[in-house]
Amino acid sequence: MKKIHRTQLLRHTVTLVLAVLMTGCMTTSVEVPTTQFPVPLMQQLPVRMGLYLPEELRNYEFRQDLGDAGVFEIEIGPAQEAMFTNLLTGMFAKVVPASDPVTFDTLEADAVLVPRIAEMQFSTPQQTRTDYYEVWIRYDMALYNQDGTVLVQWPLTAYGKANTQNYLLASTSPTLTQAALNACRDAMAFFTVQFQTLPGVQQWLQATTPIQPPTNPATVQGGTS
Amino acid sequence: MIRSHTESSQPGRNPRLTGLVSTARVAFFATLIASLGGCVTSTVQEVRQASTGMTEGDSIVILGRRDRPSNDETELDFIDCVSANLGKGGTAVNVINEQAFRDAVFPWFEPRTAPANTSDLPELMATPVVSQRLQEIGLRYLVWIDGSTVRTDSGGSMTCSVTTAGAGCFGFLTWENDSSYEASIWDLRSGNTVGRVSSDAIGTSYMPAIVVPLPFIARVQNSACTSLAGQLKSFITNG
């Protein structure tokens, strides 16, 4: 009986040691949820805005190997459709989804917005000696005319952070997910305040014939209003 | 089977079960002692700048400052704790959940866009859709909370070991936590700051260990929360 007990104890000890050693080479993979993007509360601009989300944006996944700290993967692409659809739904009188950049001229839109993620970075609490995971996203935004020419191009940098102390046992996954989600919300907030201040956009808005805003709110995908 | 089990649980009849009962008693008293916790000293202060009051349909929201580049954000559970304490009891006030509020008025209370001072309120309220939404939810007071709980001191040592004969710890640990929070209350109807309430709490926790560690936890943050919520409720409703 005592021998069996010792064997079990040894087995558990070995398992524990292996688990501790494996944390050094584990992969943390998180995905930004698609249901957490509110529709902005603002006066809609009286224009029809097309939205084209390139394939590389829809499938964007950030991956970084931090050596002993492990590999970190942030799947941000799948959330981009809900994020940009809700963003534009709140900002513009009409949102027209575009499936192909070649067919912009057949769209009933005054312009087409094409966002791309140019760069993404993140930092861990170990790197910054704080309790925070931080995420930066740099978007390259482009506004196209119906004939496919670029009206305006501008960078949009977003930032999000989340405190590990807000999560049970300072867990990595929920904190990192929240930091990435906060970065996406920041991108939306920045877009709403930045868009109309861009000189090229102001010229385009002045030159565009305003449309009557719809009496019924546009369809909202996966967000709260 | 049940009866047999009940009978054998009587002390004195079965030495093995007697031992279990003794262990349960020790665990009970250990839990009782631990629940007493360490000592916490808390102080609450308020500064009133204008009269307050709430009518039926008025609501309040408690928000933590999320401005950059601070790395000292107010904990989410502290905000939840203050909100929950304000929303219960005899003089409960209608409290809107922080995240629900941020979503309802998105993007105007995000870290990048949130008003820093009451001087930013007129511009925000001038946006028809925003003022209409705030009226819909009946928001009267907006309470910004700044501060956090930090560990200010720690000492002692503890050694734990696991052998084939068993496991145990020996030593003594102590640590001191300091909570410091300040609530700034904005009246959306007048567009002014009506006052400030601050809550400070400090407490020392202990953990002696002779085989089994016995934590005497000082619930510093909880103390700061209940003090702040009580004072806030009194400040708003009895103004």
HADDOCK unambig.tbl for C-alpha pairs under 7 A between the chains (distance, minus, plus):
assign (segid A and resid 6 and name CA) (segid B and resid 164 and name CA) 6.69 0.50 0.50
assign (segid A and resid 38 and name CA) (segid B and resid 103 and name CA) 5.68 0.50 0.50
assign (segid A and resid 38 and name CA) (segid B and resid 106 and name CA) 6.50 0.50 0.50
assign (segid A and resid 40 and name CA) (segid B and resid 106 and name CA) 5.22 0.50 0.50
assign (segid A and resid 40 and name CA) (segid B and resid 107 and name CA) 5.77 0.50 0.50
assign (segid A and resid 41 and name CA) (segid B and resid 105 and name CA) 5.99 0.50 0.50
assign (segid A and resid 41 and name CA) (segid B and resid 106 and name CA) 5.86 0.50 0.50
assign (segid A and resid 41 and name CA) (segid B and resid 107 and name CA) 6.90 0.50 0.50
assign (segid A and resid 41 and name CA) (segid B and resid 129 and name CA) 6.62 0.50 0.50
assign (segid A and resid 41 and name CA) (segid B and resid 130 and name CA) 6.74 0.50 0.50
assign (segid A and resid 42 and name CA) (segid B and resid 129 and name CA) 6.05 0.50 0.50
assign (segid A and resid 43 and name CA) (segid B and resid 129 and name CA) 6.73 0.50 0.50
assign (segid A and resid 166 and name CA) (segid B and resid 75 and name CA) 6.25 0.50 0.50
assign (segid A and resid 166 and name CA) (segid B and resid 76 and name CA) 6.04 0.50 0.50
assign (segid A and resid 166 and name CA) (segid B and resid 77 and name CA) 6.90 0.50 0.50
assign (segid A and resid 189 and name CA) (segid B and resid 107 and name CA) 5.22 0.50 0.50
assign (segid A and resid 224 and name CA) (segid B and resid 103 and name CA) 6.84 0.50 0.50
assign (segid A and resid 225 and name CA) (segid B and resid 104 and name CA) 6.24 0.50 0.50
